[in-house]
Amino acid sequence: MKYVKYLKYLFWHKWYVFVACCEHRLIWRGLIHDWSKFLPSEFFPYANYFYGKRKPIEAGQSSAGYCKPTATDDEAFDFAWLLHQKRNRHHFQFWICPQDDGGTKIFPMPEPYRTEMLCDWIGAGKAQGKPDTASWYMVNEAKMQLHPDTRAWIEEALGVRFRLDMIRKLEQLTMKDIENMEKP
């Protein structure tokens, strides 16, 4: 039953993303969006994680080779999520390159992929009954490693750039700055 439930969610998600992609004239991207979620290496860990009982996967249950026999559903999902990010350019994580010195290089997302990412957020929100993408972004933006050009584009597209710029400026104020402000 968990596989049917996940499949139902996946189809609704793909539908909402397709509609959003069509509105942005990205019909092909909308059609192929999240194709990799149908692969066993992603499908089963996602279904087990979101709709299954969170129990260890036994040695005989790992037929797709997506986890070690002693891995938990959480570990299998984490690996499936990593695979999904690296297979799909509409995830900002695809554009992050860990450096050998411990640093990170972040590349700007090309136009079709950043637009598909926005459509993905819209589609996921609608499929989960949370259609306010701008509010979701404002809550989660600090956790996202985005190239400044990509971030500026996303915030402009969502209409939140001015609000976030003001919040960031306010967060940088010190108590001394506040005390030195003129009182009306």
N, C-alpha and C positions, 0 to 999 in steps of 0.2 A: 504494500500500500504506500510506503514511503516513496517509492520510485514513481508511482503514479502522481502523488502529490507534488513531488519536485518537478516532474514533467509538465504538469498543469501550470505551476508557477513560471517555469522556464518559457513556455509558450506565451503566457500573458506578458512577461517581461519583453520577449522578442517582439511581440505585437506593438507594445507601447513605444519601444525604441524605433521600430520601423516607421511608425506614424511620425515620430519626432524627426527622424532622418528625412522622411519625405518632405516635411515642412522646411527643412534646410537644404533640399535638393541633393540629398545623398542617398539615393535609392539603392544603389549597389551596396554601400556600406550597411544600410539598414537590412538588406536581405541576408548578408553574410555575417551580420553581427553575432558574436558569441557562438559561432559554429563549433568551437572546440569544447563547449560545455556538453556536447553530445558524445564526446570521446569517453571511453570507459575510465581513463585516467583522471577525468574531471567529474563525469556524471555521478559515479558511485560514491566518491568521497563527499561531494556536495550533498547528495541525497541523504547519506548516512549522517552527515553533520547537522543539517537543518531539519530533517524529518525522522531520523532514526534515534534509537536509544544509544546514548553515549557509552559504549562499552568497548573494551579492547577487541581488536580484530585478531582472530585466531589464525594459525598458520595456513590452514586450508581455505580460508576465506579471501585471500589476497590473489585472486586469479588474474587480475589485470596487471599485476606487478607494480602498482602505484605506491605501495608502502612495504615496509619490512614486516615480516610476520608478527613482530611484537609491537608494532605501532598502534596508537590509539586512533579513534576517529578524528580527534583534533589534529594529530600529527599528519594524518592522511589528507585532511582538508587543507592544512597549511601548505603541504606540498602541491596539492591540486591547484590551490590559489596562486602559488608561485608559477606553476606551469601556465595557468591561464593568463597571468600578467605578461609573461614573456612570449606567449603565442599571439597576443592581441595588442596591436599598437594603439588602441584607443584607451589603454590604461597608462596613467602617467608613470607608473613604475617601470614600464617598458623602456622609458627614456632616461632612466637612472643607471649610471655605470659606476659600480664600486671600484675604487682605485687601489692599487697594491699598497700604497702608503697609508691606507685607512681613510682617505678622503672620498669624496663623492663628486662625480661630474654629472650635471643635469643638463640635458639637451632640450631645446625648444621643440614643442610638438608641432608638426606640420598641420596645415589647415584642416584637411579632411579628418584627421585623427582627433584633434582637439574638439571639433564639432561633434564627432561621434561620441566622444567622452561625455560631452554635455548632454547629448541625446540619451546616452546610457543612464546618466543620473536622473534625467526626467523619467525615463521608462521604468527604472527601478523604483523610484518614488511612487509612481502611479500603480505599479504592480503590488506594492506593499501598502497602498492606501495612504501614502504620505507625499502628496503632489507638490509641496512647497520646496522646490529645488533651491531657491535662493536662501531660504532659512537654513536648510540642511547644509549648504556650502558654508554659510557664516559660522556655523557651529564646528565644522570639520576642517576648515581651510588651513588652520595652523598645523595640522598633522600631515598635510600634503607637501611633498617635495616637488614643487613646480618651478620650471624656468621662469624668470621674471616676465618674459614676453608672453608665455602661456598663461601665467596667472593674471596678467593685465587683460588679456583677451577674454578669459573666462569671467572675470569680475565685471567687465564691460558688458558682456553678453547677458549676464544675470542681473545687471543693473544694481550691483552692490559695491562697485568700486569706490564711490564717494563715501558711503557709510563706513566701509572698512578702512579707508585712508584716515578718516576722522578718529575711529577707534584706535588705530595704530599710533596716531599722534598723541592721543590722550594717554595711552599706556606708557609712552615715553616721558611724560611729564613727571618731574620729581616734586616732592613737597615744597622745595624751595621755589620752583617755578610757579606753583599754585599760590604760595604766599606773596610772591612778587607781582601777581596779576593785580591790575587796578580793580578797585571795588567800585560798583556803580554809585 
